[in-house]
């Protein structure tokens, strides 16, 4: 059996995303979700996710609610190492404080909205704060992908190698492999082919797959809204379950992963 963590990103972004996360948790399709802690979540939603055993982590954000620039601006500033360290420390601590306040516990793991957690300069300040606040108790997402496409390679090249090295040095739990990267313009059929590919690439060392579902709703919008609604349809379908079973996957979470690493 292949251990797989399915993680929904962007919890807290909108009511439509939160509703998708809750429903997918209740029907046993996901194991983890990354919360944008400057966003919104109701206490009964938190209670339900905890009841369903969902790992909740911080979706560290600079380009969304944090409003510190576009992805391109954030990336350039990081590569020029032009961030005032104090600003990064403040925004990181503010999001961790907000997480603890709204979720009522420390995060199980940390990852990044648009993968900003691995960018130069941001990466080192973030890891220092994680170690100060939590020691090695919480995990961090690696973007080292099983996929061999250009987008996956580019994402990991933007700081992923250095992040992986730092996580190993600091003895911080991280996923062995990563998937879920595509250009957000897939229909159900294409999405099914992608998930088949991702799940077949999983190994006994485990795989983390990110996804971005949202229930159909006219009350909000973002640039990948139609992809989110398509992912929602796919993840709650019988075809998804068949795909999961066909590839001999079993649901895993960060705690299982930590234990697995400790026993090796």
Steps between C-alpha positions, in 0.01 A plus 500: 500500500620850414464770770346818358406829668243703305526862612252776412674838474334839564269416793372837626510663156121489454186331630495288182849362572417436867181315407691278255764417764234412759301279267807320362619442858165355598497252210862399565659635182769725655745479788630855540425863421714815499331800662562858385496633854423861397180359343177386662387179662216436747570324831248225417686437172827463693332263747362287216838475324666394825222247562570353155872472587613749236852641539478880484809699407597857413476602135761775537402792282666814363307554175136450611348634823845619613508732198878539479514487121432282196674164467751656259573792735544269800727269300723781369529657846597160644769435240640851553481427876331837530250413775556685828537208740272669755211509248536126430523416871191707574289354220603141587434542873171678432377209286614239754330696782181530293509127429533408868224745587250377237586127502572475872816294464840517338522419128574140407704621199585807293495555126475807279232668290655496150795317666645823648624307807796367299620826341847631595513718814135417586601135543775566755299750709201261501708198607666697780161606636357147468794360698470775764125459546448127450837327484476204263140421598340626182555386143576709190390432142768410247421574133726222373267355238443156351378685190735550209333800340642850459275672755587249776873537426480879504313505834761280669783700342374819669656412835380142546844337487635734768187457711532118489865526606412731792216272614732199507765698692243627753341153532156635406242249370410553133327304226709272281326604178250755374233513228190693400665748265320583175397812310147522650320474167408130512155352453390194702642256244843667498494527879426128524800425277721725714392334826556158345851610414567648845365204696683250281826691569455465879746270675514332839688806626183706465359782292336834582249625242377860519159593364281812496129404496211739564124440481329682211395846620425841348590682819874527431761476227870444442713421195477120538136478617383273215794263565406491868142403416622232261731356770207497741295294256789259445593448865146412607440267204489120497762511223743658749446213745556244222821678401617502867429128544645402166838647601496330844519824695425541865426819691793637696552810711799701626508314832523165317775647285700616803471153658599332176814719477587438867478124451734500201 
